[in-house]
Amino acid sequence: MSHRRARTTVLALALLLAPALTACGGEPEESAADLLERARTTLDDASSAHFVLDSEGAPPTGTTLVGGEGDIVRPASFAGTLNVTALGGAIDVEVVSVDGTVYAQLPFASTFSVVDPAQFGLGDPGALLDPESGISQLLTGAQDAELGDERRVDGEVVREVTASIPGDLVEQVLSSKDPAQAVQARMSIATESGQLREVALTGPFFVADEDGTYTVALSDFGADVEITAPPTG
């Protein structure tokens, strides 16, 4: 067999085998932008989710949101507890939000009253699943996104994505002492389901020239939850 004929045969075999080799190697790795878009779509399709908030770097004085937990129901409801530091101590505030009205049972009060959630350092918690003003926009507004580590959490494989998010977008969800500063984000997304599991945000949440961190964890997507407005005194 001539060298020319041998080269032709090898080329033909390579062309025939290329599809099989691609199939064996699996699909190309999902990009950071594509993974964020899939997580956003999955979040926007969820009828409800369970929400847990933690923080690091909060000052010991002043009124500051340091944590919380509750259920969010689309289109605009929330029921749970916010952990707030005030008057030199920590207090738990029961909060319910329905259709844009936020109710809280303040310390030493026997009934709920209508409040402005900004006094606790939070936007309307009932809007956390709103595609335009809630957690979803943090995924949409993420800039310079990069894939991070893949790990297994509670039997589920999650992939990390790091990104920068404009401070004015973050301010719509959480307070900021300087919304002109970008916030650094580390997001963990379940690779099989596309569900956003955690967002760790680091920026000027408590002091303009110092970084603090809020971590939002989501679970129980689509759980059957009903929330109604509480009676007020």
N, C-alpha and C positions, 0 to 999 in steps of 0.2 A: 504494500500500500504506500502511495506517495505521501510526502509530508503535507502537501496541499490537501489531499483527500482526507488525511487523518485530522487536520485542523477543522475541515468542514464537518466531519462526523462528530467531533467533540463539541463544536458549536451547536449542531443540531440537538445533541443530547442535552446540552445546557439549557437550550430553549424549552425543551420538553419537560425538563425536571424543575424549571423555575417555579411554576405554580405549585407543585407539590412541596417544594422546599419552603415557599412562603406560607403555605397552610400549616406545615409542621412547626414553623417558627411562631405561629399565632399572629394576632392582629398587632399593628404598630402600637407602641405605648401611647396612651391617651395624654394629650398635652395638658398643662396646668389650666389653660384657658378653657379647654373643652370639659375638663373635670369640674371646674367652677360653674360652667353653664349647665351641666347635668345636675349638679347639686341645687342650683337655683330653680331649675324646672321642677325637680322633685319636691323642693320646699314649697313652691307655689301651688303644687297639686295637693299638698297635704291639707286635710280638713282640720287637723289639730296637732298639737305637739306639747310635750312636757318640757319645761324650761327651768334650768338651774343656773344661778349666777353666783360667782365667787369673785373676790378681789384681792389684790396685793398692793401695798404702798399707800393705803388710805391714812390720812392724818387722824390723830386721836381726838382732835377738837373740831367743832363745827358740826353741821348737819350733813352727813355723807351717806350715800348708798353703798353698802359693803357686801350685800348678798341678797339672795332671794330664791324663791322656788314657786312654781305654779303651773297652771295649764292655760294654753292659748288656744282659742277656738276661732276659726274663720267664720264670718269676715272680720269681727272686731270685738272680741271678748277675752277677758283674762280673769282668773281667780287664783289668788295665792297669798304668799307672805313675803314682805320685803324686810330685810335686815338693815337697820339704819343706826348710825351713831349720832346721838344728839344729847346735848346737855352733859357731856362727859361720860355718857354710858351708851350701851347698846340696847336697842328696842326692836321688837318685832311688830310690824304694822300689817294688819290684814287688809288686802286690797282687792277690789273687784272693779273691772272696767267693762262697760257694755255700750256699744255704739257711740264711742267718743266721750262718754261721761265716766269719770273715775271716782270711785268711792273708797274711802279708807276709814277703818275703825282705829282712831288715834288712841294713844295711851290714856287711860283713866276715863275713856268715853264708853258708854254702854251701847251706843248705836253707831251706824255708819254716817258719814257726812261726805258731801261732794268736795273734792280737793283738786288742786293743780299738781300733777305728778312731778313737775319740775322742782317742787320744793324738796323732793326726795332724790333729785339728781337723775331722773329718768323721764323719757318720753312716755306717751300713752302706752302702757303695756298691752292694751288690747290691740294695738296696731303692729305688734311684733311680727305677725304673719302677712302684713300688708306689703304687696310687691313694690309699692312706690315709696314707702317710708319705714319699713321694718328691716328685719335681718337680711331679707333677700337682696336689698339694695347694696349691702356690704359686699355681696358676691359680685353683683353687677359692676360696682364701682372699683373693684380691686385692680390695682395697677402693678406692672412689673411682676406678675405672678410667676412663681417658679415651683417646680415639683420638689418635695422633700422626701423624708423617709417613709417607707411603708412598714407598718407594724400590725400586730394582732392585739385587739383590745376586746376582752370578754368574748373570745371566740370569733370575732369579726375582724376582717382585714380592713384597715383604714390607711389612707394616703394623706400625707401632709402637703399643704400648699402654703407657701409664704407669699405675702404681697403687702403693698402699701395702699391705704385707703384714705381718701381725702377727709380731713377732720370735720368738714361741715356735714358730710354724710353720716359720720359716726355720731355727731352731736344730735341728730334726729332720733337716735336710739338711746344713747347715753349722754350724760352731760360732758362738757369739755371746757376747760379753763382757757383754751386757746384753739378754737376751731380752724384757724389758719394753718396749724401744724398738722401734717399727715400722721396717721396712726399706723403702726406696724401690726400686721395680722398674721397669725399662724392658724390655719384652718385644717381640721381633720375631717375627711370625707370617707364614708364607707364605699369601697370600690365596687361592690356587687350591687347594692341598692341605690347608690348615689345620694344617700341621706347625709346631710350635714350633721356631724356628731358634736363638734366643738369649734368654737372660735375664741382664740386668745388675742386680746387687743391691748397693745401697749402704747400709751401716749399721755398727754397732759390732762388726765381726768380729774385730778385733785388739786394740783398746783401747776401753774403755767410753765414753769421752767424745770419741772421734775416729772419723770415718767412714773405712771402707775399702771396697773394691769387689771382689766376685767376679763373674766373667762365665762363664756356662755356655752352651756351644754344642752343639747336637744336630744329627746328620745320619745318613744311611744307615739310615733307619727300615726295619725288617723285613728287614735283611740276615741271611743264613744264618750264624749264629755259634754255636759250641758251646763251652761252658766246663765244665771238670771240676775238682774239688778237687785240689790238688797234693800230692805226698808230703811228709811232714814228718819232720824229723830228731829 
